[in-house]
Amino acid sequence: MLKKTLAGLDARLLGMPRNAVLLLSLVVCLLVSALDVKTEFDVLLLYLMPILLASWYGGAVEGYVIAVYAAIAAEVTLVLSRPGREVLPGQWIPLVMHFLIFVLIVRAMSQLRAAQVQRRQLTEFIVHDLRSPIASSITGLQTLASITDNLDEIQQEMVDLALVSNQRALTLVNSILDVSKLEIGSMEVHLQPTELRELFTECIRQVALWAQGAEVTVDLELAVERATLDPDLTSRVIVNLVSNALKYSPTGSRVLIKSEATGKDVRITVKDQGPGIPAEYLDSIFEPFGQVKGTKGGTGLGLTFCRLAIQAQGGKIWAESPPQQGASMIFTIPNG
């Protein structure tokens, strides 16, 4: 719970303008100063909080501004705490020392943050350039797959396999690009009344070749036929969840997509008959690069995308896995 709260706070701070971050850091610094005056304990380390906040979420300039303020505030409160508020000879020395230490921290944090931003931008640039050739490959393979008269059984199977692989690659590329947008709240969410049977049928169609190759059936069981949600985001969540279910489903088993009403929410479940998920991983699998130890491949970003996409619609997602009963991925979205 604490990890989710901190992740949400981090996303909010990342989306704040730099001036707002500077103002927030000044407020925190004022609070630390007030605490420093009232308490007998040394709270010098607490001055690092607004400095780290400003340099990480604002930038170097904002960090330096707070560093100057924090260094001065720390020394002023020290003077105010003395009897008679006496200014000792050489009082400027600790002031300069604190300022230099704070500046070094700001420099290190701002450089680390800049490196992280550059790495993310480079990743997004590379992944974005992969989307077009993958989409073109899918179009070509779909055209080739439709010409069944000129393909023998082995050729048709190879085309189908290539098509499934490219579709999975495109899903991964889209997830990587959208995780960053969802984290900072820059992705638009379009909630609208949606026919769930039509939406889920299209999701099943997208994974049909994979399900056919794995000899797994995907069924619908809908107690709620219509809900207010973002159809694009939700369909991608369903495709991700069903793809995961197919990956771990034994031959001849069944994956079930189920909808039902729970109060004012619609609850959607994707249940498989696979080996299940160990209890210690039920929460961590939704974190970036979170995976169950010893499982097949994957990047660990698919479920992160699902979590962020559902949260962006005001819902929540979790996993349940009773012993010997497979795994259920469940999410709820406010309906209307």
C-alpha positions as YAML, in Angstrom:
chain: A
units: angstrom
residues:
- id: 1
  name: MET
  ca: [0.00, 0.00, 0.00]
- id: 2
  name: LEU
  ca: [2.82, 2.40, 0.93]
- id: 3
  name: LYS
  ca: [4.64, 1.63, -2.32]
- id: 4
  name: LYS
  ca: [1.53, 2.42, -4.36]
- id: 5
  name: THR
  ca: [1.01, 5.68, -2.46]
- id: 6
  name: LEU
  ca: [4.61, 6.75, -3.05]
- id: 7
  name: ALA
  ca: [4.37, 5.83, -6.74]
- id: 8
  name: GLY
  ca: [1.24, 7.96, -7.07]
- id: 9
  name: LEU
  ca: [2.93, 10.88, -5.30]
- id: 10
  name: ASP
  ca: [5.96, 10.53, -7.56]
- id: 11
  name: ALA
  ca: [3.74, 10.65, -10.65]
- id: 12
  name: ARG
  ca: [1.99, 13.79, -9.39]
- id: 13
  name: LEU
  ca: [5.27, 15.55, -8.65]
- id: 14
  name: LEU
  ca: [6.66, 14.62, -12.06]
- id: 15
  name: GLY
  ca: [3.67, 16.28, -13.68]
- id: 16
  name: MET
  ca: [3.99, 19.54, -11.70]
- id: 17
  name: PRO
  ca: [5.42, 22.71, -13.32]
- id: 18
  name: ARG
  ca: [8.90, 23.68, -12.10]
- id: 19
  name: ASN
  ca: [7.61, 26.85, -10.44]
- id: 20
  name: ALA
  ca: [5.10, 24.79, -8.46]
- id: 21
  name: VAL
  ca: [7.87, 22.40, -7.38]
- id: 22
  name: LEU
  ca: [9.96, 25.39, -6.24]
- id: 23
  name: LEU
  ca: [7.05, 26.80, -4.24]
- id: 24
  name: LEU
  ca: [6.34, 23.41, -2.65]
- id: 25
  name: SER
  ca: [10.04, 23.03, -1.74]
- id: 26
  name: LEU
  ca: [10.04, 26.48, -0.12]
- id: 27
  name: VAL
  ca: [7.00, 25.54, 1.96]
- id: 28
  name: VAL
  ca: [8.70, 22.33, 3.11]
- id: 29
  name: CYS
  ca: [11.84, 24.31, 3.95]
- id: 30
  name: LEU
  ca: [9.78, 26.76, 6.01]
- id: 31
  name: LEU
  ca: [8.21, 23.89, 7.91]
- id: 32
  name: VAL
  ca: [11.64, 22.40, 8.65]
- id: 33
  name: SER
  ca: [12.84, 25.83, 9.82]
- id: 34
  name: ALA
  ca: [9.85, 26.16, 12.13]
- id: 35
  name: LEU
  ca: [10.54, 22.70, 13.55]
- id: 36
  name: ASP
  ca: [14.22, 23.60, 13.96]
- id: 37
  name: VAL
  ca: [13.29, 26.62, 16.10]
- id: 38
  name: LYS
  ca: [10.86, 24.69, 18.30]
- id: 39
  name: THR
  ca: [12.92, 21.57, 18.98]
- id: 40
  name: GLU
  ca: [16.13, 21.06, 20.89]
- id: 41
  name: PHE
  ca: [17.29, 18.29, 18.55]
- id: 42
  name: ASP
  ca: [19.52, 18.84, 15.53]
- id: 43
  name: VAL
  ca: [17.32, 18.62, 12.45]
- id: 44
  name: LEU
  ca: [19.94, 19.68, 9.92]
- id: 45
  name: LEU
  ca: [19.40, 16.51, 7.87]
- id: 46
  name: LEU
  ca: [15.74, 17.43, 7.42]
- id: 47
  name: TYR
  ca: [16.85, 20.39, 5.31]
- id: 48
  name: LEU
  ca: [17.84, 17.83, 2.70]
- id: 49
  name: MET
  ca: [14.17, 17.03, 2.08]
- id: 50
  name: PRO
  ca: [13.28, 20.29, 0.27]
- id: 51
  name: ILE
  ca: [16.66, 20.30, -1.47]
- id: 52
  name: LEU
  ca: [16.15, 16.79, -2.86]
- id: 53
  name: LEU
  ca: [12.57, 17.64, -3.78]
- id: 54
  name: ALA
  ca: [13.56, 20.76, -5.71]
- id: 55
  name: SER
  ca: [16.60, 19.30, -7.50]
- id: 56
  name: TRP
  ca: [14.91, 15.99, -8.47]
- id: 57
  name: TYR
  ca: [11.51, 17.23, -9.60]
- id: 58
  name: GLY
  ca: [12.40, 20.82, -10.49]
- id: 59
  name: GLY
  ca: [15.97, 20.95, -11.71]
- id: 60
  name: ALA
  ca: [19.39, 22.35, -10.88]
- id: 61
  name: VAL
  ca: [18.30, 26.01, -10.68]
- id: 62
  name: GLU
  ca: [15.42, 25.23, -8.33]
- id: 63
  name: GLY
  ca: [17.76, 23.06, -6.26]
- id: 64
  name: TYR
  ca: [20.35, 25.82, -5.91]
- id: 65
  name: VAL
  ca: [17.69, 28.32, -4.82]
- id: 66
  name: ILE
  ca: [16.49, 25.98, -2.07]
- id: 67
  name: ALA
  ca: [20.10, 25.15, -1.11]
- id: 68
  name: VAL
  ca: [20.83, 28.85, -0.47]
- id: 69
  name: TYR
  ca: [17.63, 29.28, 1.49]
- id: 70
  name: ALA
  ca: [18.19, 26.10, 3.53]
- id: 71
  name: ALA
  ca: [21.79, 27.02, 4.41]
- id: 72
  name: ILE
  ca: [20.73, 30.48, 5.60]
- id: 73
  name: ALA
  ca: [17.68, 29.16, 7.44]
- id: 74
  name: ALA
  ca: [19.75, 26.55, 9.28]
- id: 75
  name: GLU
  ca: [22.17, 29.18, 10.56]
- id: 76
  name: VAL
  ca: [19.47, 31.72, 11.43]
- id: 77
  name: THR
  ca: [17.60, 29.17, 13.52]
- id: 78
  name: LEU
  ca: [20.87, 28.25, 15.23]
- id: 79
  name: VAL
  ca: [21.39, 31.88, 16.20]
- id: 80
  name: LEU
  ca: [17.78, 32.23, 17.35]
- id: 81
  name: SER
  ca: [18.18, 29.21, 19.61]
- id: 82
  name: ARG
  ca: [21.08, 30.77, 21.58]
- id: 83
  name: PRO
  ca: [20.48, 32.80, 24.75]
- id: 84
  name: GLY
  ca: [20.45, 36.42, 23.75]
- id: 85
  name: ARG
  ca: [20.52, 35.34, 20.09]
- id: 86
  name: GLU
  ca: [24.24, 35.93, 20.01]
- id: 87
  name: VAL
  ca: [26.15, 35.78, 16.71]
- id: 88
  name: LEU
  ca: [29.49, 34.11, 17.35]
- id: 89
  name: PRO
  ca: [32.74, 35.03, 15.60]
- id: 90
  name: GLY
  ca: [33.28, 32.83, 12.57]
- id: 91
  name: GLN
  ca: [29.56, 32.07, 12.28]
- id: 92
  name: TRP
  ca: [29.90, 32.36, 8.51]
- id: 93
  name: ILE
  ca: [32.13, 29.26, 8.34]
- id: 94
  name: PRO
  ca: [29.41, 26.65, 9.04]
- id: 95
  name: LEU
  ca: [27.10, 28.66, 6.78]
- id: 96
  name: VAL
  ca: [29.51, 28.29, 3.87]
- id: 97
  name: MET
  ca: [30.16, 24.63, 4.68]
- id: 98
  name: HIS
  ca: [26.46, 23.81, 4.74]
- id: 99
  name: PHE
  ca: [25.92, 25.69, 1.51]
- id: 100
  name: LEU
  ca: [28.75, 23.83, -0.25]
- id: 101
  name: ILE
  ca: [27.44, 20.46, 0.95]
- id: 102
  name: PHE
  ca: [23.91, 21.34, -0.20]
- id: 103
  name: VAL
  ca: [25.22, 22.50, -3.60]
- id: 104
  name: LEU
  ca: [27.09, 19.22, -4.10]
- id: 105
  name: ILE
  ca: [23.92, 17.30, -3.29]
- id: 106
  name: VAL
  ca: [21.92, 19.42, -5.73]
- id: 107
  name: ARG
  ca: [24.50, 18.89, -8.46]
- id: 108
  name: ALA
  ca: [24.54, 15.11, -7.95]
- id: 109
  name: MET
  ca: [20.74, 14.82, -7.84]
- id: 110
  name: SER
  ca: [20.12, 17.06, -10.87]
- id: 111
  name: GLN
  ca: [22.71, 15.17, -12.94]
- id: 112
  name: LEU
  ca: [21.20, 11.84, -11.92]
- id: 113
  name: ARG
  ca: [17.74, 13.08, -12.81]
- id: 114
  name: ALA
  ca: [18.92, 14.45, -16.17]
- id: 115
  name: ALA
  ca: [20.56, 11.11, -16.98]
- id: 116
  name: GLN
  ca: [17.31, 9.28, -16.14]
- id: 117
  name: VAL
  ca: [15.27, 11.62, -18.34]
- id: 118
  name: GLN
  ca: [17.72, 11.21, -21.23]
- id: 119
  name: ARG
  ca: [17.60, 7.42, -20.88]
- id: 120
  name: ARG
  ca: [13.79, 7.47, -20.91]
- id: 121
  name: GLN
  ca: [13.69, 9.78, -23.92]
- id: 122
  name: LEU
  ca: [16.18, 7.59, -25.80]
- id: 123
  name: THR
  ca: [14.15, 4.48, -25.01]
- id: 124
  name: GLU
  ca: [10.94, 6.14, -26.18]
- id: 125
  name: PHE
  ca: [12.67, 7.36, -29.35]
- id: 126
  name: ILE
  ca: [13.96, 3.89, -30.23]
- id: 127
  name: VAL
  ca: [10.71, 2.15, -29.33]
- id: 128
  name: HIS
  ca: [8.66, 4.72, -31.25]
- id: 129
  name: ASP
  ca: [10.72, 4.08, -34.39]
- id: 130
  name: LEU
  ca: [10.06, 0.35, -34.02]
- id: 131
  name: ARG
  ca: [6.30, 0.79, -34.16]
- id: 132
  name: SER
  ca: [6.04, 1.66, -37.88]
- id: 133
  name: PRO
  ca: [8.05, -1.31, -39.25]
- id: 134
  name: ILE
  ca: [6.25, -3.73, -36.94]
- id: 135
  name: ALA
  ca: [2.86, -2.39, -38.02]
- id: 136
  name: SER
  ca: [3.91, -2.69, -41.67]
- id: 137
  name: SER
  ca: [5.01, -6.28, -41.07]
- id: 138
  name: ILE
  ca: [1.64, -7.11, -39.51]
- id: 139
  name: THR
  ca: [-0.21, -5.61, -42.49]
- id: 140
  name: GLY
  ca: [1.91, -7.61, -44.93]
- id: 141
  name: LEU
  ca: [1.47, -10.83, -42.98]
- id: 142
  name: GLN
  ca: [-2.29, -10.33, -42.72]
- id: 143
  name: THR
  ca: [-2.44, -9.85, -46.47]
- id: 144
  name: LEU
  ca: [-0.34, -12.96, -47.01]
- id: 145
  name: ALA
  ca: [-2.44, -14.98, -44.55]
- id: 146
  name: SER
  ca: [-5.59, -14.09, -46.48]
- id: 147
  name: ILE
  ca: [-4.19, -15.72, -49.63]
- id: 148
  name: THR
  ca: [-4.71, -19.26, -48.43]
- id: 149
  name: ASP
  ca: [-4.89, -20.84, -51.91]
- id: 150
  name: ASN
  ca: [-1.18, -20.38, -52.58]
- id: 151
  name: LEU
  ca: [0.08, -21.56, -49.18]
- id: 152
  name: ASP
  ca: [0.47, -25.10, -48.00]
- id: 153
  name: GLU
  ca: [-0.16, -26.11, -44.39]
- id: 154
  name: ILE
  ca: [3.40, -25.52, -43.17]
- id: 155
  name: GLN
  ca: [3.63, -22.13, -44.89]
- id: 156
  name: GLN
  ca: [0.29, -21.07, -43.41]
- id: 157
  name: GLU
  ca: [1.47, -22.12, -39.96]
- id: 158
  name: MET
  ca: [4.69, -20.10, -40.33]
- id: 159
  name: VAL
  ca: [2.76, -17.01, -41.45]
- id: 160
  name: ASP
  ca: [0.40, -17.37, -38.49]
- id: 161
  name: LEU
  ca: [3.34, -17.74, -36.09]
- id: 162
  name: ALA
  ca: [5.04, -14.64, -37.53]
- id: 163
  name: LEU
  ca: [1.79, -12.69, -37.27]
- id: 164
  name: VAL
  ca: [1.30, -13.64, -33.60]
- id: 165
  name: SER
  ca: [4.91, -12.72, -32.79]
- id: 166
  name: ASN
  ca: [4.62, -9.34, -34.49]
- id: 167
  name: GLN
  ca: [1.34, -8.58, -32.74]
- id: 168
  name: ARG
  ca: [2.94, -9.38, -29.38]
- id: 169
  name: ALA
  ca: [5.90, -7.15, -30.28]
- id: 170
  name: LEU
  ca: [3.56, -4.28, -31.19]
- id: 171
  name: THR
  ca: [1.68, -4.71, -27.90]
- id: 172
  name: LEU
  ca: [4.99, -4.51, -26.03]
- id: 173
  name: VAL
  ca: [6.10, -1.41, -27.96]
- id: 174
  name: ASN
  ca: [2.81, 0.36, -27.24]
- id: 175
  name: SER
  ca: [3.00, -0.60, -23.56]
- id: 176
  name: ILE
  ca: [6.53, 0.78, -23.18]
- id: 177
  name: LEU
  ca: [5.55, 4.07, -24.81]
- id: 178
  name: ASP
  ca: [2.35, 4.47, -22.82]
- id: 179
  name: VAL
  ca: [3.69, 3.50, -19.39]
- id: 180
  name: SER
  ca: [5.68, 6.75, -19.24]
- id: 181
  name: LYS
  ca: [2.68, 8.82, -20.35]
- id: 182
  name: LEU
  ca: [0.39, 7.18, -17.83]
- id: 183
  name: GLU
  ca: [2.92, 7.64, -15.01]
- id: 184
  name: ILE
  ca: [2.99, 11.42, -15.45]
- id: 185
  name: GLY
  ca: [-0.71, 11.68, -16.30]
- id: 186
  name: SER
  ca: [-0.20, 13.01, -19.83]
- id: 187
  name: MET
  ca: [-2.31, 10.38, -21.59]
- id: 188
  name: GLU
  ca: [-5.88, 11.41, -22.39]
- id: 189
  name: VAL
  ca: [-8.61, 9.12, -21.11]
- id: 190
  name: HIS
  ca: [-11.90, 9.00, -23.05]
- id: 191
  name: LEU
  ca: [-14.67, 7.46, -20.96]
- id: 192
  name: GLN
  ca: [-17.76, 6.49, -22.93]
- id: 193
  name: PRO
  ca: [-20.61, 3.95, -22.79]
- id: 194
  name: THR
  ca: [-19.23, 0.76, -24.33]
- id: 195
  name: GLU
  ca: [-20.74, -2.59, -25.31]
- id: 196
  name: LEU
  ca: [-18.59, -5.10, -23.45]
- id: 197
  name: ARG
  ca: [-19.45, -8.11, -25.60]
- id: 198
  name: GLU
  ca: [-18.35, -6.31, -28.75]
- id: 199
  name: LEU
  ca: [-15.19, -5.02, -27.05]
- id: 200
  name: PHE
  ca: [-14.19, -8.38, -25.61]
- id: 201
  name: THR
  ca: [-14.96, -10.23, -28.84]
- id: 202
  name: GLU
  ca: [-12.51, -7.97, -30.66]
- id: 203
  name: CYS
  ca: [-9.90, -8.64, -27.93]
- id: 204
  name: ILE
  ca: [-10.38, -12.38, -28.39]
- id: 205
  name: ARG
  ca: [-9.97, -11.96, -32.15]
- id: 206
  name: GLN
  ca: [-6.59, -10.29, -31.59]
- id: 207
  name: VAL
  ca: [-5.29, -13.29, -29.62]
- id: 208
  name: ALA
  ca: [-7.15, -15.95, -31.61]
- id: 209
  name: LEU
  ca: [-4.08, -17.27, -33.46]
- id: 210
  name: TRP
  ca: [-2.13, -17.56, -30.24]
- id: 211
  name: ALA
  ca: [-5.02, -19.32, -28.50]
- id: 212
  name: GLN
  ca: [-5.40, -21.67, -31.44]
- id: 213
  name: GLY
  ca: [-1.71, -22.52, -31.40]
- id: 214
  name: ALA
  ca: [-1.79, -23.12, -27.65]
- id: 215
  name: GLU
  ca: [-5.00, -25.17, -27.98]
- id: 216
  name: VAL
  ca: [-6.70, -23.02, -25.35]
- id: 217
  name: THR
  ca: [-10.29, -21.73, -25.62]
- id: 218
  name: VAL
  ca: [-11.20, -18.18, -24.60]
- id: 219
  name: ASP
  ca: [-14.81, -17.77, -23.41]
- id: 220
  name: LEU
  ca: [-17.06, -14.93, -22.30]
- id: 221
  name: GLU
  ca: [-19.41, -14.88, -19.32]
- id: 222
  name: LEU
  ca: [-21.03, -11.45, -19.13]
- id: 223
  name: ALA
  ca: [-23.47, -10.44, -16.42]
- id: 224
  name: VAL
  ca: [-22.89, -6.79, -17.36]
- id: 225
  name: GLU
  ca: [-23.17, -6.00, -21.08]
- id: 226
  name: ARG
  ca: [-22.53, -2.25, -21.04]
- id: 227
  name: ALA
  ca: [-20.14, -0.05, -19.05]
- id: 228
  name: THR
  ca: [-18.63, 3.43, -19.11]
- id: 229
  name: LEU
  ca: [-14.90, 3.17, -19.75]
- id: 230
  name: ASP
  ca: [-12.11, 4.01, -22.18]
- id: 231
  name: PRO
  ca: [-12.54, 1.31, -24.86]
- id: 232
  name: ASP
  ca: [-9.00, 1.62, -26.27]
- id: 233
  name: LEU
  ca: [-7.21, 1.43, -22.92]
- id: 234
  name: THR
  ca: [-9.50, -1.29, -21.60]
- id: 235
  name: SER
  ca: [-9.17, -3.45, -24.72]
- id: 236
  name: ARG
  ca: [-5.39, -3.27, -24.46]
- id: 237
  name: VAL
  ca: [-5.63, -4.26, -20.80]
- id: 238
  name: ILE
  ca: [-7.79, -7.26, -21.72]
- id: 239
  name: VAL
  ca: [-5.42, -8.29, -24.53]
- id: 240
  name: ASN
  ca: [-2.47, -8.07, -22.12]
- id: 241
  name: LEU
  ca: [-4.25, -10.09, -19.45]
- id: 242
  name: VAL
  ca: [-5.51, -12.76, -21.87]
- id: 243
  name: SER
  ca: [-2.05, -12.98, -23.47]
- id: 244
  name: ASN
  ca: [-0.54, -13.60, -20.04]
- id: 245
  name: ALA
  ca: [-3.20, -16.20, -19.31]
- id: 246
  name: LEU
  ca: [-2.48, -18.00, -22.60]
- id: 247
  name: LYS
  ca: [1.23, -18.00, -21.83]
- id: 248
  name: TYR
  ca: [0.71, -20.03, -18.67]
- id: 249
  name: SER
  ca: [-2.34, -22.10, -19.67]
- id: 250
  name: PRO
  ca: [-1.90, -25.84, -20.25]
- id: 251
  name: THR
  ca: [-3.03, -27.40, -23.51]
- id: 252
  name: GLY
  ca: [-6.76, -28.05, -23.63]
- id: 253
  name: SER
  ca: [-7.58, -25.60, -20.83]
- id: 254
  name: ARG
  ca: [-9.85, -22.55, -20.78]
- id: 255
  name: VAL
  ca: [-9.45, -18.81, -20.24]
- id: 256
  name: LEU
  ca: [-12.58, -17.01, -19.05]
- id: 257
  name: ILE
  ca: [-13.37, -13.30, -19.40]
- id: 258
  name: LYS
  ca: [-16.13, -12.43, -16.96]
- id: 259
  name: SER
  ca: [-18.03, -9.23, -16.13]
- id: 260
  name: GLU
  ca: [-20.30, -8.54, -13.17]
- id: 261
  name: ALA
  ca: [-21.67, -5.62, -11.18]
- id: 262
  name: THR
  ca: [-20.27, -4.77, -7.75]
- id: 263
  name: GLY
  ca: [-22.11, -1.79, -6.31]
- id: 264
  name: LYS
  ca: [-21.49, 1.17, -8.61]
- id: 265
  name: ASP
  ca: [-18.53, -0.53, -10.31]
- id: 266
  name: VAL
  ca: [-18.19, -3.08, -13.06]
- id: 267
  name: ARG
  ca: [-15.86, -5.91, -12.15]
- id: 268
  name: ILE
  ca: [-13.98, -7.70, -14.93]
- id: 269
  name: THR
  ca: [-12.05, -10.92, -14.38]
- id: 270
  name: VAL
  ca: [-9.65, -12.82, -16.63]
- id: 271
  name: LYS
  ca: [-9.23, -16.30, -15.17]
- id: 272
  name: ASP
  ca: [-6.96, -19.09, -16.38]
- id: 273
  name: GLN
  ca: [-6.37, -22.72, -15.36]
- id: 274
  name: GLY
  ca: [-2.60, -22.47, -15.19]
- id: 275
  name: PRO
  ca: [-0.19, -23.09, -12.29]
- id: 276
  name: GLY
  ca: [-1.21, -19.88, -10.50]
- id: 277
  name: ILE
  ca: [0.88, -17.15, -8.88]
- id: 278
  name: PRO
  ca: [2.76, -17.57, -5.58]
- id: 279
  name: ALA
  ca: [1.24, -15.41, -2.83]
- id: 280
  name: GLU
  ca: [4.43, -13.37, -2.36]
- id: 281
  name: TYR
  ca: [4.24, -12.10, -5.96]
- id: 282
  name: LEU
  ca: [0.56, -11.09, -6.10]
- id: 283
  name: ASP
  ca: [1.38, -7.40, -5.54]
- id: 284
  name: SER
  ca: [4.85, -7.07, -7.10]
- id: 285
  name: ILE
  ca: [3.84, -8.38, -10.55]
- id: 286
  name: PHE
  ca: [2.13, -5.05, -11.25]
- id: 287
  name: GLU
  ca: [5.32, -3.08, -10.60]
- id: 288
  name: PRO
  ca: [7.75, -2.21, -13.45]
- id: 289
  name: PHE
  ca: [9.79, -5.29, -14.42]
- id: 290
  name: GLY
  ca: [8.05, -7.32, -11.72]
- id: 291
  name: GLN
  ca: [8.02, -11.01, -12.57]
- id: 292
  name: VAL
  ca: [7.50, -14.33, -10.86]
- id: 293
  name: LYS
  ca: [10.87, -15.99, -10.43]
- id: 294
  name: GLY
  ca: [11.43, -18.87, -12.82]
- id: 295
  name: THR
  ca: [8.63, -18.02, -15.26]
- id: 296
  name: LYS
  ca: [8.84, -17.64, -19.02]
- id: 297
  name: GLY
  ca: [10.40, -14.52, -20.57]
- id: 298
  name: GLY
  ca: [8.59, -11.21, -20.79]
- id: 299
  name: THR
  ca: [9.63, -7.69, -19.80]
- id: 300
  name: GLY
  ca: [7.47, -7.19, -16.73]
- id: 301
  name: LEU
  ca: [5.89, -4.07, -18.26]
- id: 302
  name: GLY
  ca: [2.60, -5.50, -19.51]
- id: 303
  name: LEU
  ca: [0.96, -5.67, -16.09]
- id: 304
  name: THR
  ca: [2.44, -2.29, -15.16]
- id: 305
  name: PHE
  ca: [0.63, -0.83, -18.15]
- id: 306
  name: CYS
  ca: [-2.57, -2.60, -17.06]
- id: 307
  name: ARG
  ca: [-2.33, -1.13, -13.55]
- id: 308
  name: LEU
  ca: [-1.72, 2.41, -14.80]
- id: 309
  name: ALA
  ca: [-4.43, 2.17, -17.48]
- id: 310
  name: ILE
  ca: [-7.05, 1.01, -14.97]
- id: 311
  name: GLN
  ca: [-6.00, 3.61, -12.38]
- id: 312
  name: ALA
  ca: [-6.27, 6.33, -15.05]
- id: 313
  name: GLN
  ca: [-9.95, 5.35, -15.37]
- id: 314
  name: GLY
  ca: [-10.48, 5.62, -11.63]
- id: 315
  name: GLY
  ca: [-10.36, 1.87, -11.04]
- id: 316
  name: LYS
  ca: [-8.12, -0.65, -9.35]
- id: 317
  name: ILE
  ca: [-6.59, -3.96, -10.36]
- id: 318
  name: TRP
  ca: [-5.30, -6.93, -8.42]
- id: 319
  name: ALA
  ca: [-4.54, -10.64, -8.71]
- id: 320
  name: GLU
  ca: [-5.99, -13.63, -6.90]
- id: 321
  name: SER
  ca: [-4.60, -17.14, -7.04]
- id: 322
  name: PRO
  ca: [-6.06, -19.77, -4.70]
- id: 323
  name: PRO
  ca: [-3.95, -22.96, -4.54]
- id: 324
  name: GLN
  ca: [-4.52, -25.31, -7.49]
- id: 325
  name: GLN
  ca: [-7.15, -23.01, -9.04]
- id: 326
  name: GLY
  ca: [-5.16, -21.00, -11.56]
- id: 327
  name: ALA
  ca: [-4.83, -17.21, -11.52]
- id: 328
  name: SER
  ca: [-7.45, -14.48, -11.77]
- id: 329
  name: MET
  ca: [-6.62, -10.94, -12.85]
- id: 330
  name: ILE
  ca: [-9.41, -8.68, -11.62]
- id: 331
  name: PHE
  ca: [-10.12, -5.02, -12.11]
- id: 332
  name: THR
  ca: [-12.98, -2.71, -11.28]
- id: 333
  name: ILE
  ca: [-13.97, 0.52, -13.02]
- id: 334
  name: PRO
  ca: [-16.66, 2.97, -11.84]
- id: 335
  name: ASN
  ca: [-19.68, 2.43, -14.09]
- id: 336
  name: GLY
  ca: [-21.26, 5.73, -14.97]
...
